[in-house]
Amino acid sequence: MSTASADENSLRRTLAQKQSTIEIQGGAVRQLKSSGASKSEIDAAVQALNALKLEKADIESKLQAAIGGGAGGNSAASRDAFRQNVVNTLERRLFYIPSFKIYRGVAGLYDYGPPGCSVKSNVLAFWRQHFVLEENMLEVDCPCVTPEVVLKASGHVDKFTDLMVKDEKTGTCYRADHLLKDYCKEKLEKDFSLSAEKAAELKHILAVLDDLSAEQLGAKIKEYGITAPDTKNPLSDPYPFNLMFQTSIGPSGMSPGYMRPETAQGIFVNFKDLYYYNGNKLPFAAAQIGQAFRNEISPRQGLLRVREFTLAEIEHFVDPQDKSHPKFTDVAKLEFLMFPRDDQVSGQSAKRLQLGEAVSRGTVNNETLGYFIGRVYLFLTRLGIDKDRLRFRQHLANEMAHYAADCWDAEIESSYGWIECVGIADRSAYDLHAHSEKSSVALVAQEKFSEPREVEKLVITANKKELGLAFKGNQKMVTESLEAMEEKVAMDMKADLESKGEVEFHVCTLGKNVTIKKNMVSISKEKKKEHQRVFTPSVIEPSFGIGRIIYCLYEHSFYTRPSKAGDEQLNVFSFPPLVAPIKCTVFPLVQNQQYEEVAKLISKSLTAAGISHKIDITGTSIGKRYARTDELGVPFAITVDSTSSVTVRERDSKDQVRVDVEKVASVVREVTDGVSTWADVLKMYPLHSSETAEE
Amino acid sequence: MSTASADENSLRRTLAQKQSTIEIQGGAVRQLKSSGASKSEIDAAVQALNALKLEKADIESKLQAAIGGGAGGNSAASRDAFRQNVVNTLERRLFYIPSFKIYRGVAGLYDYGPPGCSVKSNVLAFWRQHFVLEENMLEVDCPCVTPEVVLKASGHVDKFTDLMVKDEKTGTCYRADHLLKDYCKEKLEKDFSLSAEKAAELKHILAVLDDLSAEQLGAKIKEYGITAPDTKNPLSDPYPFNLMFQTSIGPSGMSPGYMRPETAQGIFVNFKDLYYYNGNKLPFAAAQIGQAFRNEISPRQGLLRVREFTLAEIEHFVDPQDKSHPKFTDVAKLEFLMFPRDDQVSGQSAKRLQLGEAVSRGTVNNETLGYFIGRVYLFLTRLGIDKDRLRFRQHLANEMAHYAADCWDAEIESSYGWIECVGIADRSAYDLHAHSEKSSVALVAQEKFSEPREVEKLVITANKKELGLAFKGNQKMVTESLEAMEEKVAMDMKADLESKGEVEFHVCTLGKNVTIKKNMVSISKEKKKEHQRVFTPSVIEPSFGIGRIIYCLYEHSFYTRPSKAGDEQLNVFSFPPLVAPIKCTVFPLVQNQQYEEVAKLISKSLTAAGISHKIDITGTSIGKRYARTDELGVPFAITVDSTSSVTVRERDSKDQVRVDVEKVASVVREVTDGVSTWADVLKMYPLHSSETAEE
């Protein structure tokens, strides 16, 4: 239980006490009135009642603050206002556009407009540089259309579902857990009469929401009397809805297919070829960037929950017996917010840990997982994600798939709360196993021993003749069960047979016990020489939701500052040059043939240097032009105010330096490529101060 | 009729004559035998017959050569062998992989493996640089999932079909035109007894194949007795099959959607926002790179006809009254193979034309279209497409959509023949009109006049009262037809009404003529002052099939050369550095701790310089290591043979220079970035000749 919620609980209790005191006092007032007490007596009692009401109002506002004041200390209202401001700016400047807007759009589908598209391709280019190139990963590019068999093997056909309820009259569909979540949140936030116990119950539901079965969800919806939000009609029982977009491959209508819900499966099915391509050596990583599709029941939260999105996924294949990483020392010294499972369960909050210690203490399962956590931290913060609003949260035991060894989410705090943007999971051998089994193609690796190794192997030999005599038609099933025994079970049986001559044995496939006698089976351990080890590699999977990262980046980069005249608030996106959609603008200070020509000349050299930029030769005031480009997050502006030298302005400091026309493109190139910093530029070139330039 | 096919025709005629001579001579021999002629007489006749047969065989082999010897002078067999060699190399080195191979794959779906994925991302990065950045285009990124209404407006729901036939017993589906095409080609290539007339008929069918209706195709399939290729079962009549992958958006099942068959529609529906983003100014171009989907009936031709592919499309919006282009002079001097409509019709072949002349003579409709043709030529040849196997072919009148003003395809010659890789079409205002109409949102541009302009406008005023009296219930349709008259029709009617008092007028919506009298309508021209012109922009659309370009590039880059020992042919891809999947390899000459450390040091500086590279520290001979990387098209190899300096080898010349360890990363960077050429490097650094180094 965190401090905040402890406060909240004690406030709810105080409030409930105050309420009953008020009721008692109200009763006293009524009593006095009906018993004909004196005016002064009544007045005093009413005054006391009013004082109590004021105290109650005071507690209510404290409670309001305790509920609304999430991390960051902002109230829900101010978070909403902030988000509205960001989103308005993003839509107005076409960072994104609801898709097919002229046809009134489709929920959960968005276009990236020109600056958004540019930010996205910058993020992806940096991802390729930071992961694929730096780690020599094998990048692949597989289709989105996927035949059913692949997604049957991966489990998506059977299990990739959300629970849905329908408005029983209109047929409108809702996500069952969202309705329950909304109910609980609204109650907790707005109902001050809620008892501390009831509040705790609702909080518990929110905590275990993901684990509730259809029956449990349905029962809660009934218990709380939740109805369809739009119509207040009753709701159906929850039932599973598969989130994949289904289609049909080829003209026959006989080959069902789906739009892939993730890119990872394309890598798993190619493991054999990729392993060969890598010279039959482990570890290696394959990577893929591409579209994925989820037919969400009722998308909301804007860019955070959409029906089509770009994923960037890495599958790092590693020997399950050796998950060390040669470059772990490069990241071991990093310190950042981590939120281990135990701290979550014991109600603590995320704290700064050193990655190396987290791995050596076993908080993070292994070095390779730790290495990727560190690399993800570097990736996100270099993009411009605020390190104080980034945490790595470990999955709770009940959140994690049964096969996973460990799993950490990079969560970024936004106005919607903490958002899972990157999942970093040790998925063990699950996926390769599943595809091996379904396809009957062995997806394994070999370790050749430099010298043959002696290993002890369990050998179970069933005497089929004796078993046949004893069990007749059941012989086959008994034999199979005997041969499938694990080492401990088998060795126990061996001991029992030797001491007692017979033993009871449970055959699952028969659903009953049988009596096994000494002559029916021989169990022994034999030593064998092996020249290699064949095993299914483990997979460590960092999976990036690119759209979510970009949206959080927008929120973290956004700020407002007053215009010079002080009459309005101007919007700024403080993107680092790496991410900025346009690196530089070129303005002639005044409309003038000569300046325009210089501007065009500079534009040419910027194009040659590969710097995306924009010329603005409109007659608008220079201040307005700066404001426009600040709102697009353009880090540098070149203003042409002479034919020999120009000024370069940095967006956030608004500092300007004077640079020769011939040099300006290379100066801007160096500072956008990260070869030099703005501080370096300030040292090398004279500061330009112009009162008139800025507005 | 080209020269080749003229040859072929005369050979077919000679062959037919020879055949009948042989038959006559055969008859003569039989006659002699049955009439008991002398042995010497019979022998002489048989000898003559044999001589005739030899002559026939000679003509047949000439005919075979005439048929097989397509452009490039290779026979069909050697083209197939070449292709097999390229494709084997591509698959073995994982440039591409049939998707979901462990599940026996899905026709028409391919993965890009590591080197293919890298080539693709290099091609796309260069496309962005060459088009988007250079021309300041507005790049957008829209979803693949598209609601039905959008593709209804664009015409895809109704018309994006291929004609299909089914095996009447097994239900297997085939493309009707492909079966007819195969039949004609096989007959023409293998049936030497074909008459010149029949051959001409089959060739005509091949020429007009795309224009045949379902009925015409069905009739031909019946006439020629074409059956299902796999079973020889009879085929159904051809019927249209829509090529879009259909799906359903949201959980209700009530919102049909499709996977987009092209990216263009995403741009058209955003025209209004993009025009605003561009400061309400024309011309401007929007661009999009993304996946597109076509559920081909029976995909073949490997990477050339696939069910999912990457398109890169540009929509350049321009005032239909001014299609000049300010940068046209930059490309006007280019000369390359063009194949205008008239030359195709008159049986000539493609010839080198100067682009500027092609535009000024009106061969190419306008400067903007011409500008893009030139830019496409530069793009493709810089990627490494052989300029002699690249032509721009104008669409024939019957190939072009009815609304298109002009259309040219960049066709690249491959082992499959000439392949359409880029379409460059002036689509006029068709798409914006269609979406304006369907969405009721005006997708238009305005031209503000600096001074108001006087324009003459046609004004047609129907007298509804008189029309109502005359036509009763049909009044509305007559009125609408009158008001919709074009200027010439209206002015003719005005003249007729003035001279004759009445006139016959055809009302399409009624399907009959009515008599219009003078008092029913007034027609006049009025002068008005206008302050602006509102119009629907024309669209010029260059559309790139990225996968096709890449496949053709593979074929154009592939060659073999003997190994040093001369005992085998080694494969080489001669990719330019721009495209090469890996720019550089680093090899220690021998396995040795010191050299390995130098190699790792060089690798680090290459990573820092952003150069994708690979270290190979296996003990394989240096010659084998070179051969391996030549087959991946790696342009440069650094061999560490000392701790102070290393050699750099260029792939195609096999020349080597010696460079200091500290300098080598920057030398490789400059030559891969195109800042310097290999010739520059040869001038600056000492040539290294080592007999032992190469194998």
Interface residues (C-beta under 8 A of the other chain):
Chain A: R93 L94 I97 S99 F100 K101 I102 Y103 V106 A107 L109 Y110 D111 Y112 G113 P114 G116 C117 S118 K120 S121 A125 R128 Q129 L133 E134 N136 L138 E139 V140 D141 C142 P143 C144 V145 T146 P147 V149 V150 M164 G171 T172 C173 F241 F245 Q246 T247 S248 I249 G250 P251 S252 S255 G257 M259 G266 V269 N270 K272 D273 L274 Y277 G279 A286 Q291 F293 N295 I297 S298 R307 E308 H435 K438 S439 V441 L443 T607 G610 S612 K614 T618
Chain B: R93 L94 I97 S99 F100 K101 I102 Y103 V106 A107 L109 Y110 D111 Y112 G113 P114 G116 C117 S118 K120 S121 A125 R128 Q129 L133 E134 N136 L138 E139 V140 D141 C142 P143 C144 V145 T146 P147 V149 V150 M164 G171 T172 C173 F241 F245 Q246 T247 S248 I249 G250 P251 S252 S255 G257 M259 G266 V269 N270 K272 D273 L274 Y277 G279 A286 Q291 F293 N295 I297 S298 R307 E308 H435 K438 S439 V441 L443 T607 G610 S612 K614 T618
